Amino acid sequence: MMLNFSFRMPEATVLYSYFRSSCSWRIRIALALKKIKYEQRAVHLLNNGGEQHSDTYKSLNPMEQVPTLMIDGMTLTQSLPIIEYLNETRPDVNPLLPDSPNERFKVRQISEVINSGIQPVQNLSVLQAVGADRKIQWGHDAIHKGLVAVEELLKAGRSPTDKYCVGSTVTMADLCLVPQVYNASRFKVDMSLFPTIERVNAALEELEEFKAAHFSCQPDTPHEIRTS
């Protein structure tokens, strides 16, 4: 299949994504929460050595990663800056950062533990370098260590009425958490060790925006694992 990577800036919002990429998943949730309509273009991370390494895609994303979001006449990369951009340009629709500096810090702290402390250590390029015989244990250990930290951060100062990562409003931290919990299951992490994470994740998975962004119902989700 010929990739539809364009050098021209499209008028519509376009998300270059891979169905199971946790960073792409975060952006799909953010776009749903911000009620932004968009076209999705698949970048298969395994086909032909990885479509993200093609010259045409590198012209959009020099890091050869997903996601890439084309919106407002800009080409945006890196999931957390994209989320912050969407939040700053559309602040009145489901704000993803709290008003309180203390709570805003906590959202960013949890987000970065996942974004910088867990996901890069168990992402595709690292697992390919580690090798097939070690990748499951490597991924398991990296995710387990990080979730120990996330569990403690979620418990600290938590109110009994808090539903999500920070309070009872969805924030950027929640967008990072759900895809990471899925990756934990892929690498056979015992989630019963993280009861706070499990409760928060279960509550988030009930939200329509999170259901719509799930890896199992994307345009490029393989037929055999597609749920809708």
N, C-alpha and C positions, 0 to 999 in steps of 0.2 A: 504493500500500500504506500503510495507517495505521500510524504509528509507535507502538510499544508502550513509551512513556516513562511511568513510573509515579511518582506523588508518594508512594506508600506504600513503605516499606522492605520489600523482599522477604525472606522467610526464607532462600531459597537465595542463593548467591553469584551475582551478575549482572555481566557485563562488557559495557559499551557500547563497541563497537569498529567499526572499518572494516578490511576485509580487507587493504588495502595500506598502512595507516598504520603507520609504523615504531614509533611510541610504543605503539600497541595491540599490535603484534607482540611487543615486549619483554615486555608483561604476559602475553600468552599463553604465552610461554616460561617465565616465572616461575611461573605457575599450574601448568604441567605439571611443572616441577621440584619444586615444593612439594606436588605430588599433591593439588591442590585441585580438586574438581569444581565446575563453574560452568555457568551458562546464558549464552549469548552473544546479545546483541541488536544488530543492525546499525544503524549511523548512517551513511547514505550522504553522503559529503562533497561530492557534486556534484549529486545529484538536487534539483530544485526550489530551486536556489540554495544547496543545502547544508542537510541536515537538522539539522546541529549548531547552526544559527542559529534553530531553532524556539523559541518561548517555553517549551514543555514541556521541551525538552532543556536550555535555559539555566537552568531551575530546578534541574537536577542539576549542571551544570557552567557556571558563570558566564563562563568563558573561551571557551565554545562550541568546545571541542576534544574529541577523543578521545585516550586512553581515559577512561572513568569506571568505577570498580569499586565495587560495593555489596557489602560484606562485614562481618561482625561487627557489624552494626547501624550501620555508618558508610558514608558516601559519600566515596570517595577519588578525587582527581584528581592529575594530573602523574605521569608514569611512574616517575621515579627515587624520589620519596618513596613511591610505592606499593610498589615493589620493596623498599625499606628497611623499610617497615611489615611486609610479608609475611615478610621475613627475621627481623625482631625478634620477631614473634608466633609464628613457627614455626621456631625456630633449629635444631632437631634434624633437619630434613628438607632435605638438600642446601643447606647454608649458602652464601649468595651473596656473603659478604664474608669475607676471611681473618682469622685471629686476630691476625697480626702487624700492628702499626700502620703499618709501612713498606709492607707489601703492600696493606693496606686503603687507604692513601693512593693508591697507584698505581692500584688498581681505580677509585677515585672520580675520579682525574685523567683516566684514559682515558675513562671514562663521560661526564664533563663536556665533554671536547673534542668528543665526538660530540653529546651532548645539547644543549650550549649553543653550541658553535663551528661545527658543521656543519648539523645537522638544521633549526634555525630559519631558516637563511639560504636553504635550498632547499625549504622546506615549501610547501604548497599556496597559502596566503594570499600569501606573498611572490611566488611564481611568477605568480599571477594579477595582482598589481600590476605586475610586470615586463613582462608582456605576452607573447603567443604567439610573436612573432617573436624574442624574446630569451631565453625561458625555458630552452631546452636549453643554450645556452652559459653562462647564469648558473648553472644547477644544476651543470653540469660543473665550472666554475671553483671554486665554493664547496666542492664535495665533494673535488676534487683537492687544494686547499690544505689542507683538514682532514686528509685521509688521509696527506699528507706528514708531518704532526705525529704522527699515530697510529702510522705505521710506525716513526718514530724512537723513540717511547715503548715500543713493543713490543720493539724491538731492544736497548734499554738494559738492561744487566745480565741479559740473557736466557741461560738455561741450555739446552744442547742437548736436554735431556729435557723442556723445557716444551712442552706441547701447545696451551695456550690463551692468552688474553691475559696472565694473570698466573699462572704455574705450570701445573700439570696438573689443576687443579680448576676447574670452571666457576664464574665469578663474574659479578657485575652487568655488568662491562665486556663480557663475551661476549654478553650479552643485547642490548647496544647495538650491538655490531659487526656481527652478521649482517644485520639489516635495513638497516644503512647500506651494506654491500657490495652488497646488492641494488639500492639506489638508485643506487649508483655505476654499475652495469651499465645501468640505465635511462637514465642521462645520459651514457653512452658514455665513461666514464673508463677509461683504459688500466690495468687492474689488474696487468699484468705489471711495472709500476713499483713495486709494493708486494708483494714476495714473502713477507714475514713475514705480512702481513695475509691473503694468499691461503692460506698453509698453515694458519693458525689457523682461518679461515673454513671450509676444507674439512674439517678435523677436527670442527668443531662441527656441520656439516651432516649428519654421520653419526650424530649422537645422536638417539634417538627423540623426545625432548621438543622438539627443534628441528624435526624433520620434522613433528610434529603441529601446531606453531604456524605453519608456513609459510603465506604468503599464498595459495598456490594451492589450499589444501584447507579453506578456511573456509566457514561456512554462506552467507556473502554473496559468495563468489567467483563472478564471472560464469562461466556455463557454458563459454564459449569458451576460457577459460584454466584451467579447473579440471582438476586432475590426479587427484583421487580423490573 
